[in-house]
Amino acid sequence: MNNDYLDPINAEGMPDQANAFFALDFLLAIKTGVRTCAIALSETATPEVRTVLRRQLEEGLALHEELTQMMIAKKWFHPYQLDEQFQLDLKSAKTTVQIAEMQLFPKDTSRLGTFATPDY
């Protein structure tokens, strides 16, 4: 990755990395939902509410399993090969550092001469 943020070579592989990021973010949101639902289920007393929460918990767990299997199939997540997962995480961290070090905005933000100025 070079420091020219407009260079198309810097976008190589980014759509796949973005998809993996969004999938991981969604997976974490599902986990939070499952955890919250389980807490609510353990604290409710009404049988009707317990039935609804139990169904939502089961649906959340099914969605978590489905998304995890998709991420494994696309090689975005390696829960059983820790070396591969570590390499993937390391690559993501390096890309993040490279993006953070890029000069995304011009140093000179002066607008002098950009607009018509009246004569005084």
N, C-alpha and C positions, 0 to 999 in steps of 0.2 A: 504494500500500500504506500503510495507516494503522498505528498502533502497537498496535492492539487485536488480539492474536494469536487471540482467540476469534471475531473478525468473519469470517463466511464469505466475504466479498469477497476476503480475503487468500488464499483457496484457489483462486481463479479461475485456470485454466490450469495448476495444479500437477500434476494427474495426468499431463498430457502432458509436462510438464517432468521429472517423476519418471521416466517411461518412457524419455525421451531420456537421462537421466542413467544409468539402469541399463543401457541399450543401449551407451552409451559405455564404461561400466565393464567390461562384458562384452567389448567390442571390444579394450580394452587388455589384458584378461586373455588373450584369444586371441593377441594379438601376443606377449605374454610367453611363452606356451606354444610358439608357433612358433619363437621365438628360442631357447628352451631346448632344444627338440627338435633344431633345426639344430646347435646346439653339441654335443649328445650324439651326433648322427649323425656329425659330423666327428671325434669322438674314439673311436668304437667300432671294434673290429677284427673282431668276429664277424659273418659274413655273415647269419646268422639275425636277429641283433639289428638289423643295418643295414636289413634288409627291413622289420622291424616299425617301426622309427623312421621310415623313409622313408614308409611308409603313414600313420603318424600325422601326419607333417609335411604330407603332401598333404591329409589330412582337415582339419587345422587351417587350411591355406590356403583350402580350399573353404568352411569355416565363416566365415572372415574375409571372404571375398568375398560370401557370402550375407548376412551381417549388415550389411556396408557398403552393399550394394544396398538392403536394407530401410530403413536409416537415411536414405539418399539419397531413396528414394521417399516417406518420411514427412516429409522436409524437416528432419530432425534433424541432418544432416551435409551440408556443401557443400564437397566437396574441390576442385571446379573453379571455384567462384565465391567467391573469397577475401573480397570485400566483404560478401557475405551471411553467410559464416561468421564474419567479424569482428563483424558486428552481432549475430549469435546469441550469440557468446561475451561480448560486451559486456552484452547483456541478462541473461545468466546471472550475470555478475559483479555487476551492479547488484542483482539479486534476492538474491544471497548477502549482499551488504552490508546490504540492507534487513532481511533475516532476522536477521543478526547484531546489528543495532541495536535489535531489538524487545525489550521488557521481557517475557520469557517467564515469569519467576517473580516472585512478590510480594517487595517489598523487606522487608516485615515478616514474618519467619518465626517469630515468637513463637507458641507454642502455649498461652500463658496464657489460661485461660478456655475452652479447647476441651474439656478433659476435666474430669470431676468431681474436685474436690479435697476431701479430708477436712478436717473442722474440727479445728484444733489446740487 
